[in-house]
Amino acid sequence: MKISLPSAAALLAAALFTSAHAQLRSSTTLQLADTKMVQAADLPVFSAAPPPVAGGGGQRYGLEELIALAEREHPGLQAVRAQSLAARAGVTSAGAYPNPEVEYVGSDYRARQAGAATGTGSSITFTQRIENPALRSARIEVANAGVQGAQINLADAQNELVARIKTEFFSVLRREEEVAAATEDLTLTEQIRERVRVRTSTGEGARFDLLRADAEVAMARKEKERTEARLAQARALLRAAVAARLPVDFALAGDFYRGLPGADYSGLRGAVLAGNPGLRRALADTSRAEKQLEVERQSVLPAIALQLGQERQPDTTSIRAGVAIAIPLWDRRRGQIDAAQAQILRSRSEAELRGIELAQGFDAAWQQYQAAFKTVQAFEGGILEQSRRVVQIAEAAYRYGERGILEYLDARRQYRAARNELIAARFELHAAKAELERLAAADFRETRTEK
């Protein structure tokens, strides 16, 4: 960004203006010696203080409050919790013993030869399937792996939700800062336009200056309307992310200009590979597929069932006991075993791919974080202050006739651009921090620095 500094005369005028400025502002009425002469000292004084933050007038919510509210009431999390409960119920089902089977058959006996017994009879058979203990244990392990996967899914959903809320939270703060800055710009631009109009009407200013001031006011008003629309959109996105009882007129209690968050690269990268829910879920799916293969292999073994029956005929009663064995002669479950082996290969490949994607995603997020960090440090370390001083100098030069309105407006435009870049870099820094925390599934501490 190139900034043209005023001449030495303008710098001297700025110094003189600084010493006389207190007396000029303390006077409540400015007497004009000639009605055709308007003092340029009536220009609005440039404010170096940050503008007030715009926001809703309702209940104020902090970031932690919004996260806690979403974790309690978010419908998506409720659905994932229900899936976790269903997975726990699957363990109970996997450990259940097979039910016995009772078969009852009634019969009617008629004599076909003389002297044969006639009448009614019945038979009742009790069958109890004896399950292979190894098969039952393998099935329970598969169910337990499903529970572990469901718990990881819940942690992943919570992690994604928290990262989204953090991003939308700071997006609202960013838009509030932009609205406040645009409001201040519009107020100052309207004041400048009014002073230019007075000077033009008294013959001290050119008509072109008034046209330029009118254009600046129109652009400032349009920018304010645009930032207000973006703020409304950001607020709607935050309410959608929380998806809970958040009033329309809510306000945020947050510090957009808090200390720059510092992070350790190696520590965060290790946390990503060790604690990321997506990678953990991929590894859990691999373990579940391996246990499912064991279930299919144990299912090949013969199934045994104990039978106990009683048959009553008109003249006799008999009791039977025996064993039924299902011999895997034709169906050796080759299809199920091959499918389980293919699932293991798929799960391992997906886990490996997930690890690669996480490593690449972390490096990209880290570079974005570092770039935003350095940008914020550069702007807060001198660029913004330099732009502010240029505006002050250009303002003083314009007051004393050293520079025209164009130079002053250009200086203000450069300052607005630097300030807006700082706001955007601040948001990118917080968004990159939220992304790193999402990948690592953990918060990292912030380093407090002066703004």
WOLINJO-V286504 format. One record per residue. N is the residue number from 1. RES is the residue in three letters. PSI is psi in whole degrees, 0 to 359 (* if undefined). NEAR is the number of other C-alpha atoms within 12 Angstrom. Layout:
BEGIN
<<N	RES	PSI	NEAR> <N	RES	PSI	NEAR>>
END
This chain:
BEGIN
<<1	MET	123	15> <2	LYS	131	13> <3	ILE	120	24> <4	SER	121	19> <5	LEU	149	23> <6	PRO	174	28> <7	SER	174	17> <8	ALA	328	13> <9	ALA	322	20> <10	ALA	322	26> <11	LEU	319	25> <12	LEU	320	19> <13	ALA	322	27> <14	ALA	319	30> <15	ALA	319	19> <16	LEU	322	18> <17	PHE	324	27> <18	THR	320	22> <19	SER	330	14> <20	ALA	351	16> <21	HIS	323	21> <22	ALA	320	14> <23	GLN	322	14> <24	LEU	320	20> <25	ARG	332	18> <26	SER	341	10> <27	SER	128	13> <28	THR	338	10> <29	THR	132	10> <30	LEU	115	18> <31	GLN	132	13> <32	LEU	126	13> <33	ALA	328	9> <34	ASP	133	11> <35	THR	341	15> <36	LYS	357	15> <37	MET	119	21> <38	VAL	126	27> <39	GLN	133	25> <40	ALA	350	32> <41	ALA	351	30> <42	ASP	0	31> <43	LEU	148	33> <44	PRO	136	28> <45	VAL	130	28> <46	PHE	130	30> <47	SER	126	20> <48	ALA	348	19> <49	ALA	149	12> <50	PRO	147	23> <51	PRO	157	20> <52	PRO	149	17> <53	VAL	129	29> <54	ALA	150	28> <55	GLY	177	30> <56	GLY	162	21> <57	GLY	9	15> <58	GLY	205	14> <59	GLN	142	18> <60	ARG	139	20> <61	TYR	134	27> <62	GLY	171	22> <63	LEU	314	29> <64	GLU	326	20> <65	GLU	317	24> <66	LEU	319	38> <67	ILE	315	32> <68	ALA	321	21> <69	LEU	318	25> <70	ALA	321	34> <71	GLU	332	31> <72	ARG	323	20> <73	GLU	356	21> <74	HIS	125	28> <75	PRO	325	22> <76	GLY	318	25> <77	LEU	324	31> <78	GLN	321	20> <79	ALA	319	19> <80	VAL	322	25> <81	ARG	322	28> <82	ALA	322	19> <83	GLN	323	24> <84	SER	319	28> <85	LEU	321	21> <86	ALA	323	22> <87	ALA	321	28> <88	ARG	322	26> <89	ALA	330	20> <90	GLY	329	24> <91	VAL	319	25> <92	THR	318	20> <93	SER	321	19> <94	ALA	331	27> <95	GLY	0	23> <96	ALA	143	17> <97	TYR	151	19> <98	PRO	142	18> <99	ASN	148	13> <100	PRO	158	17> <101	GLU	133	18> <102	VAL	127	18> <103	GLU	128	18> <104	TYR	133	17> <105	VAL	126	18> <106	GLY	151	18> <107	SER	160	17> <108	ASP	119	16> <109	TYR	130	19> <110	ARG	139	16> <111	ALA	134	13> <112	ARG	349	9> <113	GLN	156	9> <114	ALA	135	8> <115	GLY	353	9> <116	ALA	148	13> <117	ALA	142	17> <118	THR	162	18> <119	GLY	198	17> <120	THR	158	19> <121	GLY	179	23> <122	SER	162	24> <123	SER	141	25> <124	ILE	133	24> <125	THR	131	25> <126	PHE	125	26> <127	THR	129	25> <128	GLN	115	25> <129	ARG	130	23> <130	ILE	113	24> <131	GLU	146	28> <132	ASN	120	22> <133	PRO	324	21> <134	ALA	322	21> <135	LEU	318	28> <136	ARG	318	28> <137	SER	319	24> <138	ALA	321	29> <139	ARG	322	35> <140	ILE	322	30> <141	GLU	322	31> <142	VAL	317	35> <143	ALA	320	34> <144	ASN	323	31> <145	ALA	325	33> <146	GLY	322	34> <147	VAL	315	32> <148	GLN	318	32> <149	GLY	321	35> <150	ALA	321	35> <151	GLN	322	29> <152	ILE	322	31> <153	ASN	320	32> <154	LEU	316	30> <155	ALA	322	29> <156	ASP	317	31> <157	ALA	318	32> <158	GLN	318	35> <159	ASN	315	32> <160	GLU	319	33> <161	LEU	316	36> <162	VAL	317	37> <163	ALA	320	36> <164	ARG	317	33> <165	ILE	319	40> <166	LYS	314	39> <167	THR	314	35> <168	GLU	327	34> <169	PHE	309	43> <170	PHE	338	40> <171	SER	319	36> <172	VAL	316	44> <173	LEU	321	42> <174	ARG	313	42> <175	ARG	326	36> <176	GLU	320	40> <177	GLU	319	37> <178	GLU	320	40> <179	VAL	315	34> <180	ALA	318	29> <181	ALA	319	36> <182	ALA	324	36> <183	THR	317	31> <184	GLU	318	32> <185	ASP	318	37> <186	LEU	317	30> <187	THR	313	25> <188	LEU	321	26> <189	THR	321	35> <190	GLU	321	27> <191	GLN	318	23> <192	ILE	316	37> <193	ARG	320	34> <194	GLU	319	26> <195	ARG	321	31> <196	VAL	321	39> <197	ARG	318	27> <198	VAL	316	27> <199	ARG	322	29> <200	THR	319	22> <201	SER	333	19> <202	THR	0	18> <203	GLY	5	17> <204	GLU	346	23> <205	GLY	158	28> <206	ALA	153	20> <207	ARG	328	20> <208	PHE	324	18> <209	ASP	321	29> <210	LEU	319	29> <211	LEU	319	20> <212	ARG	321	27> <213	ALA	321	34> <214	ASP	319	25> <215	ALA	320	21> <216	GLU	320	32> <217	VAL	318	29> <218	ALA	318	20> <219	MET	322	21> <220	ALA	321	30> <221	ARG	321	25> <222	LYS	319	19> <223	GLU	321	25> <224	LYS	317	28> <225	GLU	323	21> <226	ARG	316	20> <227	THR	325	28> <228	GLU	321	27> <229	ALA	320	19> <230	ARG	324	23> <231	LEU	316	32> <232	ALA	321	27> <233	GLN	317	19> <234	ALA	321	26> <235	ARG	320	34> <236	ALA	321	24> <237	LEU	323	24> <238	LEU	319	38> <239	ARG	322	31> <240	ALA	324	25> <241	ALA	318	33> <242	VAL	319	39> <243	ALA	45	28> <244	ALA	194	24> <245	ARG	77	24> <246	LEU	116	28> <247	PRO	159	22> <248	VAL	323	22> <249	ASP	32	18> <250	PHE	159	25> <251	ALA	156	27> <252	LEU	139	36> <253	ALA	89	25> <254	GLY	156	25> <255	ASP	104	22> <256	PHE	336	34> <257	TYR	30	28> <258	ARG	176	21> <259	GLY	148	21> <260	LEU	128	32> <261	PRO	125	33> <262	GLY	154	27> <263	ALA	156	25> <264	ASP	122	21> <265	TYR	307	21> <266	SER	321	15> <267	GLY	317	20> <268	LEU	320	32> <269	ARG	319	30> <270	GLY	323	21> <271	ALA	325	27> <272	VAL	313	36> <273	LEU	339	29> <274	ALA	329	22> <275	GLY	2	28> <276	ASN	126	38> <277	PRO	326	37> <278	GLY	316	38> <279	LEU	320	36> <280	ARG	321	37> <281	ARG	321	34> <282	ALA	320	33> <283	LEU	323	34> <284	ALA	324	32> <285	ASP	324	36> <286	THR	316	32> <287	SER	320	31> <288	ARG	321	33> <289	ALA	323	35> <290	GLU	321	31> <291	LYS	327	32> <292	GLN	326	35> <293	LEU	320	32> <294	GLU	324	29> <295	VAL	315	31> <296	GLU	322	29> <297	ARG	320	28> <298	GLN	336	26> <299	SER	345	30> <300	VAL	332	25> <301	LEU	149	23> <302	PRO	142	21> <303	ALA	137	21> <304	ILE	140	22> <305	ALA	133	24> <306	LEU	138	23> <307	GLN	139	24> <308	LEU	125	24> <309	GLY	159	25> <310	GLN	135	24> <311	GLU	129	25> <312	ARG	125	24> <313	GLN	168	23> <314	PRO	329	21> <315	ASP	355	16> <316	THR	161	17> <317	THR	132	15> <318	SER	147	18> <319	ILE	132	18> <320	ARG	146	18> <321	ALA	141	18> <322	GLY	182	17> <323	VAL	134	18> <324	ALA	131	18> <325	ILE	126	19> <326	ALA	111	20> <327	ILE	122	15> <328	PRO	73	17> <329	LEU	312	11> <330	TRP	319	9> <331	ASP	104	16> <332	ARG	12	19> <333	ARG	37	20> <334	ARG	322	17> <335	GLY	315	15> <336	GLN	321	22> <337	ILE	316	25> <338	ASP	321	20> <339	ALA	321	19> <340	ALA	320	27> <341	GLN	321	26> <342	ALA	324	19> <343	GLN	323	24> <344	ILE	314	27> <345	LEU	318	22> <346	ARG	316	21> <347	SER	319	26> <348	ARG	319	26> <349	SER	319	19> <350	GLU	323	24> <351	ALA	319	27> <352	GLU	317	22> <353	LEU	321	19> <354	ARG	321	26> <355	GLY	319	29> <356	ILE	315	18> <357	GLU	321	21> <358	LEU	317	34> <359	ALA	316	28> <360	GLN	318	18> <361	GLY	323	25> <362	PHE	316	34> <363	ASP	320	23> <364	ALA	316	19> <365	ALA	324	33> <366	TRP	319	34> <367	GLN	320	21> <368	GLN	319	26> <369	TYR	314	33> <370	GLN	319	29> <371	ALA	315	21> <372	ALA	322	30> <373	PHE	313	33> <374	LYS	324	22> <375	THR	315	28> <376	VAL	316	36> <377	GLN	321	26> <378	ALA	314	22> <379	PHE	318	29> <380	GLU	344	28> <381	GLY	355	18> <382	GLY	327	18> <383	ILE	313	26> <384	LEU	318	32> <385	GLU	323	23> <386	GLN	317	27> <387	SER	322	33> <388	ARG	319	31> <389	ARG	324	28> <390	VAL	319	35> <391	VAL	316	37> <392	GLN	318	35> <393	ILE	315	38> <394	ALA	324	43> <395	GLU	314	41> <396	ALA	321	41> <397	ALA	322	36> <398	TYR	323	36> <399	ARG	322	34> <400	TYR	12	27> <401	GLY	8	23> <402	GLU	331	25> <403	ARG	158	29> <404	GLY	180	29> <405	ILE	329	37> <406	LEU	316	26> <407	GLU	321	29> <408	TYR	316	39> <409	LEU	322	32> <410	ASP	320	26> <411	ALA	319	35> <412	ARG	323	36> <413	ARG	321	27> <414	GLN	320	28> <415	TYR	318	34> <416	ARG	319	30> <417	ALA	317	24> <418	ALA	318	31> <419	ARG	319	36> <420	ASN	325	28> <421	GLU	323	27> <422	LEU	317	35> <423	ILE	315	35> <424	ALA	319	30> <425	ALA	323	33> <426	ARG	314	43> <427	PHE	316	38> <428	GLU	325	35> <429	LEU	313	41> <430	HIS	322	43> <431	ALA	319	36> <432	ALA	322	36> <433	LYS	317	41> <434	ALA	323	37> <435	GLU	319	38> <436	LEU	319	44> <437	GLU	327	38> <438	ARG	316	38> <439	LEU	320	42> <440	ALA	350	39> <441	ALA	39	34> <442	ALA	150	29> <443	ASP	150	25> <444	PHE	150	22> <445	ARG	157	15> <446	GLU	146	16> <447	THR	118	14> <448	ARG	126	12> <449	THR	159	15> <450	GLU	142	13> <451	LYS	*	21>>
END
